[in-house]
Amino acid sequence: MKFTVSKSELMRVLTPAMGSVSNKNTITAIEGVLIETLDEGKVRISTYDMNKGFRATVTPTSIERDGRFIINAQRLYQTVRVLPDEDITFNIDDRLSCEISAGKASFSMFALHGEDFPNLPDLVTERGFTVSAEILRKMISKVVHSIAEADTRPMLCGAFMKVTSGLLEVVSCDSYRLSKCRMACDIGALSSDGELEYSFIVPGHALGELMKILADGDDEMCQFYLSRKHAIINKGNVVFFTRLIDSDYIDYNRIIPRDNDIHVTVDRERLLSGLERANIIAEEKIQGSGRSYVKLSVERHYLDLTSTSVNGAVTDEMDCIHDGADIEIGFNCRYLIDAVKVAEGEEILIKLKSANQAITIEPKERDEKFDYFYMILPVRMNESAS
């Protein structure tokens, strides 16, 4: 196999492809990138870690010999990244010797036969929908922070997506916090029968890679296909696929508090800056024996943030609109920061009940098109340490 391709074109697909490379597997082939020439004069790049995969095509400057080979992904990426910003030539012979050159610089390494690459799952299905890449990325970004990294309930290690005609809802929960957002948007059917009723769970590790592909501000439509075990997302010349979590999701509407009668309206940016200051002290407790938290005290029309560690303390007071009883309540400061940061609007509405019941964060002004909701459990405060 021998072909030449521009460095910028290759890096454009190689960078996101690295997110689907396995580095914890005994199968040498899936630590590599499958590179193959296609009949239509394209070169295809594929990576697959047995759970998620990436596939994209590039248009080479020239193809002299066809072929299909595997090159170690980390070595390939590091090599291409440091080569001059010129066209790069790949030359792989029958002895699996690979030479990669650009300008007067060249690297040599070994390749593997393309037949050693594992079979990819069936990426052809009719079931699915179309949605704006920008909207999909925005929805994922609003909930990805509260996906569990590890849990005995596998469904909590992913984001639940529910699709209906004209409406997309995404939910995540890690047992300590719950995130939910809904958006009215244009959703098209891909199946011949026009089906637009889907619900599925995408693993959290896959969503992080998917967000890299769904570039910010990109209004390109993507095709979201669903097979029995996989989700396949097509965007332009890129295909990203992932195994779905095969489980029913929790009944999240049942656990949402309905009777929080203490309402606090506060400037979102002002609260966020206060929480980030408090977190400097709160995170110090991680190194000691105390539990990391920030205390919120609401009295009259003031909201106080307080955090204390063995090395110091921080207090911050801000104005708020307060309706209901006074309250003191403690939280993992990082959990609050994550929710407030991805909330929208100048002001947010915080609803509370008592010091040991979950709070909710909602928009102050309702939007018919987009709506978000965050729920966070408090922590038990040790008053002698705070």
ZIDA-V760665 format. One record per residue. N is the residue number from 0. OMEGA is omega in degrees with one decimal (* if undefined). Layout:
N|OMEGA / N|OMEGA
This chain:
0|176.8 / 1|177.7 / 2|179.1 / 3|-177.0 / 4|179.2 / 5|-179.1 / 6|-177.8 / 7|179.0 / 8|-179.1 / 9|-179.3 / 10|-179.8 / 11|179.7 / 12|-177.2 / 13|-178.5 / 14|177.6 / 15|179.4 / 16|-176.8 / 17|179.6 / 18|-179.8 / 19|177.4 / 20|178.7 / 21|172.8 / 22|-179.3 / 23|-175.8 / 24|179.4 / 25|179.1 / 26|-175.7 / 27|-174.8 / 28|-176.2 / 29|168.1 / 30|-175.7 / 31|175.5 / 32|174.9 / 33|179.3 / 34|-177.7 / 35|175.4 / 36|-179.2 / 37|-176.6 / 38|-176.4 / 39|176.5 / 40|178.2 / 41|171.4 / 42|-176.8 / 43|178.8 / 44|179.7 / 45|170.2 / 46|-174.5 / 47|179.5 / 48|179.3 / 49|173.9 / 50|178.4 / 51|-176.5 / 52|-177.7 / 53|177.5 / 54|179.0 / 55|177.7 / 56|173.0 / 57|177.6 / 58|-177.1 / 59|173.8 / 60|178.1 / 61|172.2 / 62|-179.8 / 63|178.3 / 64|177.5 / 65|177.8 / 66|-177.6 / 67|-174.0 / 68|178.2 / 69|175.9 / 70|178.7 / 71|-170.2 / 72|-177.7 / 73|180.0 / 74|179.7 / 75|-177.6 / 76|179.8 / 77|180.0 / 78|-177.9 / 79|-176.7 / 80|-175.7 / 81|177.9 / 82|177.6 / 83|-179.1 / 84|-179.7 / 85|174.3 / 86|-178.7 / 87|179.2 / 88|174.8 / 89|178.8 / 90|-179.2 / 91|-177.2 / 92|-175.9 / 93|178.7 / 94|178.0 / 95|174.1 / 96|-175.7 / 97|174.6 / 98|179.0 / 99|-173.8 / 100|174.4 / 101|-175.6 / 102|179.4 / 103|179.6 / 104|178.4 / 105|176.5 / 106|173.3 / 107|179.9 / 108|179.3 / 109|176.3 / 110|174.1 / 111|175.9 / 112|-179.7 / 113|-179.4 / 114|179.3 / 115|-179.0 / 116|-177.2 / 117|177.7 / 118|177.2 / 119|177.2 / 120|179.2 / 121|-176.4 / 122|-179.4 / 123|176.5 / 124|-178.9 / 125|-176.2 / 126|176.9 / 127|-175.6 / 128|174.9 / 129|179.2 / 130|178.7 / 131|178.0 / 132|-180.0 / 133|179.8 / 134|-179.6 / 135|179.3 / 136|-179.8 / 137|-178.0 / 138|178.8 / 139|-177.5 / 140|-178.4 / 141|-174.4 / 142|-170.5 / 143|-176.9 / 144|-176.7 / 145|172.2 / 146|-179.5 / 147|176.3 / 148|177.7 / 149|-178.7 / 150|178.0 / 151|174.5 / 152|-171.9 / 153|-178.4 / 154|-179.7 / 155|178.4 / 156|178.3 / 157|176.8 / 158|178.8 / 159|179.2 / 160|178.9 / 161|-176.3 / 162|170.8 / 163|-178.2 / 164|176.5 / 165|-177.5 / 166|176.5 / 167|178.4 / 168|180.0 / 169|-175.5 / 170|171.0 / 171|-178.7 / 172|178.4 / 173|179.8 / 174|179.3 / 175|-178.7 / 176|-179.2 / 177|178.3 / 178|178.8 / 179|172.8 / 180|-178.7 / 181|177.2 / 182|171.2 / 183|-175.4 / 184|178.8 / 185|177.3 / 186|-179.0 / 187|179.4 / 188|176.1 / 189|-179.7 / 190|-177.3 / 191|179.8 / 192|176.3 / 193|-177.4 / 194|176.9 / 195|176.5 / 196|-177.3 / 197|170.2 / 198|-173.7 / 199|-178.3 / 200|178.8 / 201|-179.1 / 202|-178.3 / 203|-178.5 / 204|178.6 / 205|-178.6 / 206|177.6 / 207|178.5 / 208|179.7 / 209|-179.8 / 210|177.3 / 211|-179.1 / 212|180.0 / 213|-172.8 / 214|-179.7 / 215|177.9 / 216|-178.2 / 217|-178.6 / 218|177.3 / 219|177.1 / 220|174.6 / 221|179.0 / 222|-176.9 / 223|-178.3 / 224|-179.9 / 225|171.1 / 226|-176.0 / 227|-176.0 / 228|-172.1 / 229|166.9 / 230|-178.8 / 231|-177.4 / 232|178.2 / 233|176.3 / 234|-176.1 / 235|-179.7 / 236|-177.9 / 237|173.9 / 238|174.6 / 239|-179.3 / 240|-179.0 / 241|173.3 / 242|177.2 / 243|173.9 / 244|-175.4 / 245|-177.7 / 246|171.0 / 247|-180.0 / 248|-179.8 / 249|176.0 / 250|-171.2 / 251|-179.9 / 252|-178.9 / 253|-175.2 / 254|179.3 / 255|179.4 / 256|-177.7 / 257|-171.0 / 258|175.0 / 259|-170.8 / 260|172.8 / 261|-175.9 / 262|179.7 / 263|176.4 / 264|-175.0 / 265|176.5 / 266|-172.7 / 267|-178.5 / 268|179.6 / 269|178.1 / 270|-178.8 / 271|179.8 / 272|177.1 / 273|179.0 / 274|179.6 / 275|174.5 / 276|-179.7 / 277|-176.6 / 278|176.6 / 279|178.2 / 280|-176.5 / 281|-177.6 / 282|177.3 / 283|-178.2 / 284|178.5 / 285|-179.4 / 286|-178.6 / 287|-176.4 / 288|-178.7 / 289|178.7 / 290|-175.9 / 291|173.4 / 292|172.5 / 293|-179.7 / 294|174.1 / 295|176.6 / 296|179.7 / 297|179.0 / 298|-174.9 / 299|-177.9 / 300|178.6 / 301|173.8 / 302|179.2 / 303|172.0 / 304|-178.6 / 305|172.4 / 306|-175.6 / 307|173.7 / 308|179.8 / 309|-176.5 / 310|-178.9 / 311|-178.5 / 312|177.1 / 313|172.2 / 314|-179.4 / 315|-178.8 / 316|178.8 / 317|178.1 / 318|175.2 / 319|170.6 / 320|-169.5 / 321|177.9 / 322|-179.5 / 323|-176.2 / 324|171.8 / 325|-176.3 / 326|168.3 / 327|-174.5 / 328|-177.9 / 329|-178.7 / 330|162.8 / 331|-172.7 / 332|-179.1 / 333|178.7 / 334|178.3 / 335|-179.9 / 336|-178.5 / 337|-177.4 / 338|-177.2 / 339|-177.9 / 340|-176.9 / 341|173.7 / 342|-179.1 / 343|179.1 / 344|179.0 / 345|-178.9 / 346|175.7 / 347|-179.8 / 348|177.7 / 349|179.7 / 350|-176.6 / 351|178.2 / 352|179.3 / 353|-175.3 / 354|-179.1 / 355|177.1 / 356|-174.4 / 357|172.8 / 358|174.9 / 359|176.5 / 360|-175.6 / 361|175.7 / 362|177.2 / 363|178.9 / 364|-178.6 / 365|177.8 / 366|-178.4 / 367|-175.6 / 368|-175.3 / 369|-178.4 / 370|177.6 / 371|-177.8 / 372|177.7 / 373|176.9 / 374|-176.8 / 375|176.4 / 376|177.9 / 377|173.5 / 378|176.9 / 379|-177.0 / 380|173.1 / 381|-171.1 / 382|179.9 / 383|-179.9 / 384|-176.7 / 385|*
